[in-house]
């Protein structure tokens, strides 16, 4: 990773003050689990990988730090499907995602039981887990596979082959409430996460140590297999990426012709997108008694409706309403006029509300590699999840404070006085039978918009390592003065060579000037595409100073420059393959994308598509005796096995391209 030389020494000094992570020596594993594919992370991408592998008849071990599958749609509470209208109108999604979507409709009798306006489908997170688990169990039955579901489980250590190129085993810790203690979801994540990563039993948890190994085949073969199994990192922050110490990036990338809207010339690993602890609130007939949180004054200076056009409690409440007491009620065209009925339930996920947006070395949530080293987490047995616990705790307080602001607040940090009014006829939903399934009422895990992102292997067009970049998907206007002034002349020319499609060589040679060519009106077409996605480049930027909630704090300058519409895009196989380790694949938000591209490559259907690709690739590689990197190592020359994989994906109704995708088709103006 690139880091500023002036910043690193200061970081090292600061990190000397942080105590190193301490882990008790591991005892012998309590159990050994054999699998064809080990999937770490039970979110949408991990579930999709398991789904496809189960349909292919594989034995899948699926671990998850919470006790729910689904990630965004369940444990993270963001149970409002982010979809683009053009893709939704065509129902052009992977088969497993469509299966889940249909089950929502069948379960509620309506696709949008919340009558929310941000999506065509808003539902209760607890039902998201239930319905998705049914999808996985049905795939297990249909494909004659085997699902080994391991909730409340984290990966602690990885074992490697002598040459270090393959993962040969993994050690995990599964935690359960100690006898006589409260149920698993009584405490918030920050209170228990460090305990979850320690080997020893505690007053809180009894631990079971599990060793994962490749499944032993009963068939004798003369030819050794390239890999005995595959390990897929589908965690929300790229945990295995950090643990395995493969090359990755974090936060903002340095400005270049590939990432021309970057707010930093050198990059900033601490400025990742904000994370959010979601919660549910319910409309009541009578005003409720709301207790002032002891920490409220610390966070109150942050909260805001953000923009004047959004300054409406009904608009905010119905934005992600996940349960409507009157689902057949006709609604006006203006969300500000949407009625709120007694019993309605809203899930809150608001940028200037419960988003928590640290962006400095003092408070960043996801530790950089230097921070992992300084805290001892890259030492044997030292892995503790790679997150700053104190920042998790502050994010939890921040979310609880936001609810209090919604129902009692009269201040607005961005719009001033006289805008916010109290709305006391609402209650905070908590308890094990609440939508979030927790005693405290917050989501079991925060909604993560960005984690560690791998740098793919050197490629014919990217010798320093493959990435999907801003210019590969953005509909931004790169002719504005900003880009000519922010980029060196050679970089500006390379930008327009990359955008000009078939005229690239002439632009690079100086035969044609950047002003003489038109930018392509579609995303870059990847020859190794294994999935699709479509969403706007949507930022929830970090804040400038620490702590994020400090009075008068602002979003880091320039971080929204790349925000805007994106073309329908593809998921290249090269983005799923890390460096160094041959039998590891990456899914979800940790694939090889830049900071700007990742802002579009993060929503529900994309996560599913990336996971479905990873699960299919793992099965294909095992079945055909080939390593994933071998499917793309001869590009741009034809790769027959890659083409066979793409045909398999298409046959299984997992699209690898949008309709009419072609280098000669630039008619993408309707895909907004």
N, C-alpha and C positions, 0 to 999 in steps of 0.2 A: 504494500500500500504506500502511496505517496503521502508524505507528511512534511509540513513546514519545518525546516531545520531550526528555526528560531523558537518554535513552540515545544518541540520534543524535550529539550533539557528541563524546561519549566514543568512539564507534565511529570517527568521522572522525579523531580524534587517533591512535587505535591503528592505523588502516589506513594512516596516513602512513608507518608503519614497514615496510609491506609493499612490496617492489619492484614496480613496474608491469610488466605482461606486455609482453614485447618480441617482435615478429614481424618477420621480414625482409619487405621489399616483395615482393608476389607477382610471379612471372614470368608469362609468357603461359601460359594453360592448355595442358596437354599433349594434352587431349582434350575434346571437347564431346559431351555426351550429351543427346539429346532424349527427353522423356517426356511422357505425358499427366498422370501423377501422380508426384510425387517424395515418397517416404516416407522420412523420417529416423528410423532406429531399427528394427532387425530383430528386436525382441522379439516377444512374442505378439501385441500390439496392431498393431505394424507388419506382421507377417506376415499377420494377419487382413485388414488393409486391402489389402495386395497380393493376397491370395487372391481377395477379392471383385472387385477391379478387373481381375485377370487373367481371371476367369470372364466379365467383361463385355467382354473383348476389348481392354483398355487396355494401353498401353505403360507399364510401371511401373519406375521407378528406385528401388531399395531399398538404402539405405546402412546400415552397422552398424559400430560401433567395434571389435567383436571379429570373429572369422572364423566365427561360428556364428549361424544363425537360431534364434529361440526364446526368448531372454531368460531368463525364470524356469526354463523346462524344460531349458535347456542351458547357456548361457554363465554364468548366475548359479547354476547347480547345484541349484536348488530343484525337482527333478524328482519332486515328490510333489503330485499335483493336489489343490488345496484346493477341496472341493465340499461343499455341504449335502446331507444325505441325501435330503430331500424332492425337491429338484431332480434329484439323481442317479437316484433311483428312477423318475422319470418320463422320464429322459434328455431333459430340457427344456433343451437347449443349442443354440447356433448350429451350422449344418451343418458348417462347417469344423472346429470344435472336436470334433464327433462323429466326423468323418473321421479326425482325428489320433488320437483315443482308440481308434478301431477298429484303426488301424494298430499301435498298441502291442500290442493283444491278438493280432493276426495275427503280429506279429514274434516275440513271446515264446511264443505259444500260451496265454497267460494275461494278464489285464489287470493283475494285481498281481504281477509277477515278484519283487518285493522282500519280499512278505509283510509290508509295513509295517502299522502300525495307525492312522496318522494319516489315511490315505487309502485309497481303493479301487484306486489305481494309483500305484505307486512304481517307477521305472525308472532306467536309467543316463543321465546327461545327454548323453553323446556320441551315444546312440541317439535322444534327443530331437531333436537337430539333424538327424541323418540322416533320420529319419522325417518331420519337418516340411518339410525341403527337398523331399522327394519329393511331399508334399502340394502345395507351391507349383508344382513342375514339372508335375504332373498338371493343376492348374488352368490353367496356361499352355497346355497342349495342348488341354484341353477347351474353353476359352473363346476359343482362337485369339488370346490376348494375347501379350505379350512381357515377360519378366522380365529386367531388367538388375540383376543382383545384384552389389553392390560391398562386399565385406567389408573390414575394416580401414580404414574410411573415415569421416572426420568432416567435418561442415559447418563451414566457417571463416567465410564471409561470405555475406550476402544482398544481392541487388540489387533495387531497388524502382522502381515507376513514378513519373513526375514528381510525382504527388499523394500518393505514399507509401502508397496504399491497396492495392497489389498487389505481390506478390513476382514479379519478372520473370526472375530468375536466381539461382543459388546456386553458390558456389565451394567445392569440397571438396578434401580432401587424403587420398589413399590411400597408406598406408605398406606397404613390403615390406622384408624383411631385406636389408641391404646385402650385397654380394658378400663371401663368406668369413666371414659372421657367423652367429650361432645362429638357429634357427627362431623364428618370430613369437611363440610362447607360452613362450619360455624365461624371460623376466623377468615379474615381477608388474606389475600395471597402474600402480602408483605410480611404478615405475622408468621407465616409457616414455610416460606419458600426455602430459606436456608436450612431448616430442619429436614426438608424433603430431600436435599442433596447430601446429607450426612449418612454414613453407613450405620452408625450406632442407633439403637432404639432410644427413644426419649420419653419424657413424661407425656408427650403429645401423641407420638406415633410408635407403632410397631412396624418394623421394616422387614421386607422380604427381598433378599438379594437374588437377582435373576441373571443368568448368563445366557445370552443368545448366541447360537452357533448355526452354521449351515445344516440343512436337513440332509441326513445320510441317505443316499439313494440305494435302493435294493438291487438296482440293475448294475451289472458289472460292465464297464466300458474299457476298451483298450486305449482309446485316445483320451488323454487328460483334458478336462474341461478348463476353459480360460478362467472361469469363476464358478465357485460353488454356490454363491448366493449374491444378492444385491442388497445394499443398504441405501434407503432413501431418506434424505433430510427434508422433512415437511414441517419442521417446527416453525413457530411464529417469528423467531428472531435469528434463525440460522445457527442453532446451538451446535449441531454436529460439525458445521463449517468451522466454528470457532474452536471446538474441542479438537478436531483433526488438524487444525492449523493449516488449512489449504488457503491459497491466496484469495482474498476477498476485499471488497471496499465497503465503506460505511459512510453514510452522510453524503455531503455535497462533493461532486467530482470537480476537478479543475476545469476551467473554461477552455474549450478547444473548438475546432470546427465541427466536431461531432456532438458537442454539448455546448453550443454557443450561448445559451441563455443562462448558464451557470452564474451564480452570484459571487463566485470566488475564483480568483486566478490560480490559487494554489490548492483549493479543496478544503473541506472542513468536515472531519469525521464525527464531530460532536453534534452537528446540526442535522439530525434525522427528523422525519415528520413526527408530529405529535401523536401520543397514544391516548386512549380514552377508556376509562372505566364507565361503562354504561349502567343505567339503572332504569327501573320502571316506576311510574307514578300513575295514580288513579284519581279520576274526578269523583268528588263526593257531593252529596246534597247539602251538607252543612260545613261551615268553616271548621278547620282542624286546628288543634293546638300544636304549634311547631316550636320545638325546643332549639334555642340558639346553640349551634355547635361551638365548642370552646375555641376552635381554631378559625372560626368564620372571618374574623377581622383580618387575618393574614391573606386570605384569598379573595375577599370581596372586591378589592380594587381592580381585579381582572375582568369580572363578568360583564357581558354585554350582549345585546341583540346583534351587534356588529355593524349592520347597515340600516339606514332609515327605512328602506323598503321591506326589511325583515322585522321591524319593530312591532311585533304583534304576538301576544301570548297564544291566541288560537292558532296562528300560523306555526309557531314553534311546537305546540302540543300535538297538532295533527300531522306535522311533517313526518314523524315516524310513529304514528299511532298504530299499535300492534294488536289492539282488540277494540272493536266497536260494539257498544251495546245495541246499536241499531244499524246493522250492516246493510240493510236495504234502503237506508235513508238517502234521498237524493241530495247532492251537495251543490252549492253554488260554484261558479267558476273561480272565484277569488278565495284562496285559502285563508285569508284574513277574516273571511265571513263564515268559515266552517263552524258548524255547531259542535259544542263539546257536551256530550250526554253523560249523565251520572253513570258511573261504571266503566266509562272508556279508560283504556290504559295506553299510555304513551311511553315509548323507550326514548331516552335522551342521549343524543350524540351531537354536540354542537361545538363549533370551533372556538367561539369565545365563551363557552360554557364549561363543559366537563372535559374538553381536550386539555391535556397537560403537555406543555411544549418546551421542555428543557433543551438547551443548545450550547452549553459550555462544558469544559472539562471538569467543572465542579459538580455538575448535576446530570450529565448525560445518562440516559437509562441503559443503553447497550454498550458495554465496555469495548473499547478498542483493543487491538492486539497488545499495544504497549501497556494498557491498563490490566489486561488479563495476565500478562507476565508479572507485573508489579504486585498483583494480588495473589500470585501463586496458582492461578487457575490452569495454567498450562503445564504444571508439574504433575507427575503421576498421582492420581487420586485427589487432585486439587480442584477439579471442576465443580463449580457451584452454580451453574446456570448462566453465568456471564452477564448478569444484570445487577444494577445498583439498587439494593433493597430500599434505601432511604427515598429514592425517587419514586419507587412504586408506592410507598406509604404516602408520600405527598400527593401523588395522583389520586389516591383513594380519598384523602381528605378534601382535595379540590372538587371531586365529583359530589361528595355529600354537601359541601358548601354551595355548589351550584343549585342543587334542589332547594335549599333554603332561600337562595336568591330568587329563584323562580316564584316561590309562593309568598315571600315576604318582602323582597328587595324593592328599593325605590331609587337605586343608583344605576348608572350605565357608564362604563369606563370609556366607551367610544362615542356615545351619542349625547352625553351630558345629562343634566337634570330634567325632570318633567316628562321623561319618556317611559320609564318603568313604573308599573303599578303592581301592588300586591294581588295575588290570586290564591287566597288561603283555602279554597274549597278543593283541596287535593291532598292525597296522602302518599307517602313514600312506601312502596311495597317491599316487604322483606319477609323472610321465613323460607323454610325448605319447600313449601308448596307455592312460593311466589314465582313469577316468570323467570327470574334469574336463578332460582333454586338455592339461594344462600340465606343464612340467618341474618347477614348484614345488609342484604339487598343489592349490593354491587355485583357486577358480572364476576364470574369465577376467575377470569383472566382478562386483562385489558385488550381492547381492540388495537391491534398493531398494524400500522400502515407501512412500516419499513423496518427491515432487519439487515443483517449482514447479507451482502450480495456477492456471489462468487465472481471471480474473473475466470472466464473460460480459457480453454487451451489456445495456444497460438493458432491463428487461422490464416488462410491465404490473404485475406484483406486486413487482418488485424494481428500482426506478428507479436504484439505485446500481450495478447490475450483477448479472447472474443467477448464482446458486450453488445447488447442492444442499446442504441443511443437515442438521444432526443430527436435527431434529424431523421431517424428511421420511421418515426410514427407521427410527428407533429404536423399540425396544419397552421402553425405559426407563420406570420409574415416576416420572413428573414430579409426583407428589403429595407426595413427601417434603418435610420441612421445609427441606432444603437449597435448593430452588428458590424457595420463598417468601421465604427470607432472602437469597438471593444476587441476586435480581432485584428491581428497583424495582416497585412495585404496578402501574404501567401496563404494564411489560414482562411481568409475571406474567400479567396479563389477556390480553395479546396472545399469549402462549404458549398459553394455553388456548383462545383463539379459533382459533388455528391448528390445535390438536389436536382440536377439537370438530366438525370437518366441517361439516355442514349448519346447525349452531347458531352458526357463527362470527359472523354479523352481530349476533345477539342478545347474545352475550358481549361484543363490542366496544362495543355501545351501553349496556351495563350493565343490560340487561333481565334477563339471566340471569347468575348468578355462576359463577366457575370451578368452585366446589364442586358445582354443580348439573348439570354436563355430564360425559359420559363421553368419554374419549379414543377416537379412532378405532382400530380394531384391524387396520390395514393401513398400508402406506406411502402417501405422497402419490401421486396419479395425475397424471402429466404428459401434457398433450394432445399434446406433440411427442415422445413416447418413440420412440427408434430402437433400443433394446436393453434387455437385462435383466441382473440379477445377484442373487445371494443369498449372503451370508456374514455372520458376526457382526462387530460393531464390535470389532476386535481390535488393541490397542495394544502396541507395544514402545517405551515412552516414553523420552525423553531423560533423561540423568542431571543432577543438580542442579549439580554442580561440575565444573571442568576440572582434570585430564583425567578422562574417564569412569571409568577404572580405579582412581582414587585410593582408598586404603583408607577404608572407612566411607562411601563415597559412596552416595547414595540416588537413587531415581527422583524426578523433579521432582514435588513435592507436587500432588496433585489431577489429574494427567494421565490417570489411569485412570477418572475419574468417569463418563465417557460410555460406558465399555466395557460390552458386553453384546450381547444378541440384537438382530437387525434383521429387519424384514419383508422378503419378496421385493420388490426395488425395480427401478426403471426408469432408463434412461439417456436424459435429455432431449437433444434436438438442440441446444438453447440452450447446453448444457454443453460442446459441441464447437466452438463458434464464438467465437474471440477478438475482442476489440475492435481497432480500428484497421485491421486487414488483412483484406480481403474474400475473398482466395483461399487462405486458410490454415485448416486444420482441426486439431484437437487430439484425440489418442486416448490410451488407456492411463490411467496414474495422474495425468496432468496436466490432465484435464478439470476443469470448474468445480465442484469439491466443497469443502466445508469440511474442516478438519483432522479433525473427528470422523467425518464421512461418508466421508472418504478411507480411514479405517481399515477400512471394509467394501468400498469400491470399489477393490480392489487385487489381487484374487486371479485365478487363471488364467482361468477361464471369463468373468469380467467383462472382463478385458483383451481377450479375443478378441471379445466382443460389441461393445465400444466400437470396436475396430479395424474389424470388419466393417461397422459403421454408417458410420464415416468413409470407408472405401473405396467403399461404396455411394452415399453422399451425393455424393462427388466425381464419380463416374460420372454420377449422376442430374443434377447441376448442369451438367456439360459437355453432356450429351445434350439437356437441355431449355432451355439458355440462361438459367439462373437462378442467382443467387448464393445460397448457403446461408442467409444471414441473411434473405433475402426469403421463405423458406419459413415463417418464424416471426414476422415483424415485425408481423402484424396480430392475433396472438393477444391475447385469447381468442376473437376472432371466427374463424369457419371458415377454414381455409387449404387450398383444394382441391389444390394441388400437394404440400403436406405430406402430405395423406391419400394421394395417389398414391404418394409415396415410402414410406409405411408399408405400403401394400398390396404394393409391390415387395419390401420386406424380408420380409414374412410369406410371400409366394409363394416366396421363396428359402430358406425355412426358417431365417430369422434372426428369432426372436420379438421382438416389441416390448412384450409384456405376458405375464404369467403367466396360466394358465387362470382364467376367471371373474373377471377383474379388472373391478371396477365400483365406482362411488361408493356403490352400494346394498349391496354385498357386504362384510361385515365378518368373514366366517368364515375367518380366516387362522390360527387357533390351531394347526393341524396343520403349518404351514410353519415349523418350528423349525430 
